[in-house]
Amino acid sequence: MNTDKLILITGAASGIGLHLAKTLYDQGKKLALIDLKETRMRQEFPESDRIMYWPGDVSRVDFWEKVLGKLRQERLLVSHLVNSAGVIRPGFIRDFDLKDIDFHFDVNTKGSILGIKFLADQMKAQGFGHVISISSLAGLAPVSGLSLYSASKFAIRGFSLAAAAEYRPFGVDISVVCPDLVHTPMLDLQLDYPEEAKLTYSGPKKVLTPADVTRVILQLMQQPKAMVCIPESRGLLAKVAGIWPGLAEIFRKSLETKGEKAIKSRRKPGEG
């Protein structure tokens, strides 16, 4: 029987998922990489018997059923699932297309919930395992202009915390990671939405990198916690803003002004 422990990573073609996958590969881990962009994933890694590519749509039940089928067929035990797949499309509520609702919730929320449901049950049968999902500080404090993204991240944070309590008695850890701004393609995309993204860019001038988030995830794998904010200081501010939204409104104007300046400094000449 093949008892190699496998780590599954969704959203493995770019951003946090890609950096985490490369780091774990360098550490000698056996990986199953999940993303719709199979070609991009294969371009990032050498041919290796320690990497499997499982392209698919994480929002579909039949995809996760296929994942379980592969695990059973290969008799693989899963030590970790990292739900890193995520999307964003800024837009004020008065402007966004109704299709954007499914766009955000299918991947950011439903995809992660399905991953937790299918893999945590598998881990329960094993008697061990750890699922880590990526939320956001926008999942702690609401962000206007990113209402759908924020709502989808609130949802997976809440689900993860509830799941953590349910699966802990069976030796399965469920964690949720809430980072501040991370320099990924999703952040760069928001530069095309200067009005909607003012609050996004209102934080520190130096944003997090995928390496920063990877470092925390690796620590979390060693010492599981239900929730981690990156950095914890900004997480505290987000928690306060989430509990007392009226207090956050006092600082809105100054934060928007700060964000507007940051966007202008990051945009290339001629982009507005």
C-alpha positions as CSV (number, residue, x, y, z in Angstrom):
1,M,0.0,0.0,0.0
2,N,1.3,3.5,-1.0
3,T,1.3,5.5,2.3
4,D,2.9,8.7,0.9
5,K,1.3,11.7,2.4
6,L,0.0,14.2,-0.2
7,I,-0.5,17.9,0.0
8,L,-3.2,19.4,-2.2
9,I,-3.1,23.0,-3.3
10,T,-5.8,24.8,-5.2
11,G,-5.0,28.0,-7.2
12,A,-1.6,26.6,-7.8
13,A,-0.9,28.3,-11.1
14,S,-0.2,31.8,-9.7
15,G,0.1,33.9,-6.6
16,I,0.2,32.4,-3.1
17,G,-0.7,28.9,-4.3
18,L,2.2,28.8,-6.8
19,H,4.8,30.2,-4.3
20,L,3.6,27.7,-1.6
21,A,3.8,24.8,-4.1
22,K,7.3,25.7,-5.1
23,T,8.4,26.0,-1.5
24,L,6.9,22.6,-0.5
25,Y,8.3,21.0,-3.7
26,D,11.8,22.2,-2.7
27,Q,11.3,20.7,0.7
28,G,10.7,17.3,-0.9
29,K,6.9,17.1,-0.4
30,K,4.6,15.2,-2.7
31,L,2.0,17.5,-4.2
32,A,-1.3,17.5,-6.2
33,L,-1.7,20.9,-7.8
34,I,-5.2,22.1,-8.7
35,D,-6.0,24.9,-11.1
36,L,-7.9,25.5,-14.3
37,K,-4.5,26.5,-15.9
38,E,-2.8,23.2,-16.3
39,T,-0.3,24.4,-18.9
40,R,0.8,27.2,-16.6
41,M,1.3,24.8,-13.7
42,R,3.4,22.4,-15.8
43,Q,5.6,25.3,-17.0
44,E,6.5,26.2,-13.4
45,F,7.8,22.8,-12.3
46,P,10.2,20.1,-13.7
47,E,9.0,16.7,-14.5
48,S,8.8,14.8,-11.3
49,D,7.1,11.8,-9.7
50,R,6.4,14.1,-6.7
51,I,3.9,16.3,-8.6
52,M,0.5,15.5,-9.9
53,Y,-1.6,17.9,-11.9
54,W,-5.3,17.8,-11.4
55,P,-6.9,20.6,-13.5
56,G,-10.5,21.4,-12.7
57,D,-13.1,23.7,-11.4
58,V,-13.1,23.8,-7.6
59,S,-16.7,25.0,-7.5
60,R,-18.0,21.7,-9.0
61,V,-19.0,18.8,-6.9
62,D,-18.0,16.3,-9.6
63,F,-14.5,17.7,-9.6
64,W,-14.1,16.9,-5.9
65,E,-15.6,13.5,-6.4
66,K,-12.9,12.8,-9.0
67,V,-10.3,14.0,-6.6
68,L,-11.5,11.5,-4.0
69,G,-11.6,8.8,-6.6
70,K,-7.9,9.5,-7.5
71,L,-6.9,9.4,-3.8
72,R,-8.7,6.1,-3.3
73,Q,-7.3,4.6,-6.6
74,E,-3.8,5.5,-5.7
75,R,-4.3,4.8,-2.0
76,L,-2.9,8.2,-1.0
77,L,-3.2,9.7,2.4
78,V,-3.7,13.5,2.4
79,S,-1.8,15.5,5.1
80,H,-3.0,18.9,4.0
81,L,-5.3,20.7,1.7
82,V,-4.6,24.4,1.1
83,N,-7.6,26.2,-0.5
84,S,-5.8,29.1,-2.2
85,A,-7.9,29.5,-5.3
86,G,-9.5,33.0,-5.4
87,V,-10.9,35.6,-7.7
88,I,-11.7,39.3,-7.5
89,R,-13.6,41.8,-9.6
90,P,-14.0,45.2,-7.9
91,G,-17.3,47.0,-8.4
92,F,-19.7,49.2,-6.5
93,I,-23.1,47.5,-5.8
94,R,-24.8,50.0,-8.0
95,D,-22.6,48.9,-10.9
96,F,-21.6,45.3,-10.7
97,D,-23.1,42.7,-13.0
98,L,-25.4,40.1,-11.4
99,K,-23.1,37.4,-12.8
100,D,-20.3,38.7,-10.6
101,I,-22.2,37.2,-7.6
102,D,-21.6,33.7,-8.8
103,F,-18.1,34.6,-10.0
104,H,-17.0,35.4,-6.5
105,F,-18.9,32.9,-4.4
106,D,-18.4,29.9,-6.7
107,V,-14.6,30.1,-6.3
108,N,-13.8,32.0,-3.1
109,T,-16.6,30.4,-1.0
110,K,-18.2,27.4,-2.6
111,G,-14.8,26.0,-3.9
112,S,-13.3,26.2,-0.5
113,I,-16.4,24.8,1.3
114,L,-16.4,21.8,-1.0
115,G,-12.7,21.2,-0.5
116,I,-13.3,21.3,3.3
117,K,-16.3,19.0,3.1
118,F,-14.7,16.4,0.9
119,L,-11.2,16.4,2.2
120,A,-12.0,16.8,5.9
121,D,-14.3,13.8,5.8
122,Q,-11.5,11.9,4.1
123,M,-9.1,13.1,6.9
124,K,-11.6,12.1,9.6
125,A,-11.5,8.5,8.2
126,Q,-7.7,8.7,8.3
127,G,-7.7,10.1,11.8
128,F,-5.5,13.1,10.9
129,G,-5.2,16.0,8.5
130,H,-5.3,19.7,8.1
131,V,-7.3,22.0,5.8
132,I,-6.1,25.6,5.4
133,S,-8.2,28.1,3.5
134,I,-7.2,31.6,2.5
135,S,-9.6,34.4,3.5
136,S,-8.6,38.0,3.8
137,L,-8.6,40.9,6.2
138,A,-11.5,41.9,3.9
139,G,-13.2,38.9,5.5
140,L,-13.0,40.6,8.9
141,A,-13.9,44.2,8.0
142,P,-16.2,45.0,5.1
143,V,-14.7,46.9,2.2
144,S,-16.9,49.1,0.0
145,G,-16.1,48.8,-3.7
146,L,-15.2,45.1,-3.0
147,S,-18.6,44.1,-1.5
148,L,-18.8,40.7,-3.2
149,Y,-15.2,39.8,-2.6
150,S,-15.5,40.9,1.0
151,A,-18.7,38.9,1.5
152,S,-17.2,35.8,-0.1
153,K,-14.2,36.0,2.2
154,F,-16.4,36.6,5.3
155,A,-18.3,33.5,4.4
156,I,-15.3,31.2,4.1
157,R,-13.9,32.5,7.3
158,G,-17.1,31.8,9.2
159,F,-17.5,28.4,7.6
160,S,-13.9,27.5,8.5
161,L,-14.2,28.5,12.1
162,A,-17.4,26.4,12.4
163,A,-15.8,23.5,10.7
164,A,-12.7,23.7,13.0
165,A,-15.0,23.1,16.0
166,E,-16.7,20.2,14.4
167,Y,-13.7,18.3,13.1
168,R,-11.2,18.9,16.0
169,P,-12.5,16.0,18.0
170,F,-11.6,13.6,15.2
171,G,-8.0,14.8,14.9
172,V,-8.6,17.0,11.9
173,D,-7.5,20.7,12.0
174,I,-9.3,23.4,10.0
175,S,-7.6,26.8,9.7
176,V,-8.3,30.1,8.0
177,V,-5.6,32.6,7.0
178,C,-6.6,36.3,6.7
179,P,-3.8,38.3,4.9
180,D,-3.6,42.0,4.3
181,L,-2.7,43.1,0.7
182,V,-0.5,40.6,-1.1
183,H,1.4,41.4,-4.2
184,T,-0.3,39.0,-6.6
185,P,-2.0,39.4,-10.0
186,M,-5.3,39.9,-8.0
187,L,-3.8,43.0,-6.4
188,D,-2.5,44.4,-9.7
189,L,-5.9,43.9,-11.3
190,Q,-7.4,46.4,-8.8
191,L,-5.3,49.2,-10.3
192,D,-7.7,49.1,-13.2
193,Y,-10.5,50.1,-10.7
194,P,-9.1,53.3,-9.0
195,E,-12.3,54.4,-7.4
196,E,-13.4,51.0,-6.1
197,A,-10.0,50.1,-4.8
198,K,-9.2,53.1,-2.7
199,L,-9.7,51.3,0.5
200,T,-7.7,48.3,-0.8
201,Y,-4.6,50.5,-1.1
202,S,-5.1,52.4,2.1
203,G,-2.8,50.2,4.1
204,P,1.0,50.2,4.5
205,K,3.1,51.2,1.5
206,K,4.9,47.9,1.7
207,V,2.5,45.1,0.9
208,L,2.9,41.5,1.7
209,T,4.5,39.1,-0.7
210,P,3.5,35.5,-1.5
211,A,6.6,34.5,0.4
212,D,5.3,36.3,3.5
213,V,2.1,34.3,3.4
214,T,3.9,31.0,2.6
215,R,6.0,31.5,5.7
216,V,2.9,31.8,7.9
217,I,1.3,28.8,6.2
218,L,4.3,26.6,6.9
219,Q,4.3,27.7,10.5
220,L,0.6,26.9,10.7
221,M,1.2,23.4,9.3
222,Q,3.5,22.8,12.2
223,Q,1.3,24.5,14.9
224,P,-2.3,24.6,13.8
225,K,-4.6,27.4,14.9
226,A,-8.2,28.1,13.9
227,M,-7.4,31.6,12.5
228,V,-4.3,33.6,11.7
229,C,-4.1,37.2,10.5
230,I,-1.2,38.6,8.5
231,P,0.1,40.8,10.1
232,E,-1.6,40.3,13.4
233,S,-1.5,44.1,14.0
234,R,-3.5,44.9,10.9
235,G,-5.8,41.9,11.8
236,L,-6.6,43.6,15.1
237,L,-7.6,46.8,13.4
238,A,-9.7,44.8,11.0
239,K,-11.4,43.1,13.9
240,V,-12.2,46.4,15.5
241,A,-13.6,47.8,12.3
242,G,-15.7,44.7,11.8
243,I,-17.1,44.9,15.4
244,W,-17.7,48.7,15.3
245,P,-18.3,49.7,11.7
246,G,-19.4,53.2,12.8
247,L,-16.0,53.7,14.2
248,A,-14.4,52.8,10.9
249,E,-16.6,55.3,9.1
250,I,-14.9,58.1,11.1
251,F,-11.6,57.3,9.3
252,R,-13.1,56.5,5.9
253,K,-12.3,59.8,4.2
254,S,-8.6,59.9,5.3
255,L,-8.2,56.2,4.3
256,E,-9.7,56.8,0.8
257,T,-7.4,59.8,0.3
258,K,-4.4,57.6,1.3
259,G,-5.5,54.9,-1.0
260,E,-6.1,57.2,-3.9
261,K,-2.5,58.5,-3.6
262,A,-1.1,55.0,-3.4
263,I,-3.0,54.0,-6.6
264,K,-1.7,57.0,-8.5
265,S,1.9,56.2,-7.4
266,R,1.5,52.6,-8.6
267,R,-0.2,53.2,-11.9
268,K,1.9,53.7,-15.0
269,P,2.0,57.1,-16.8
270,G,-1.0,57.4,-19.1
271,E,-3.2,55.0,-17.1
272,G,-5.2,57.8,-15.5
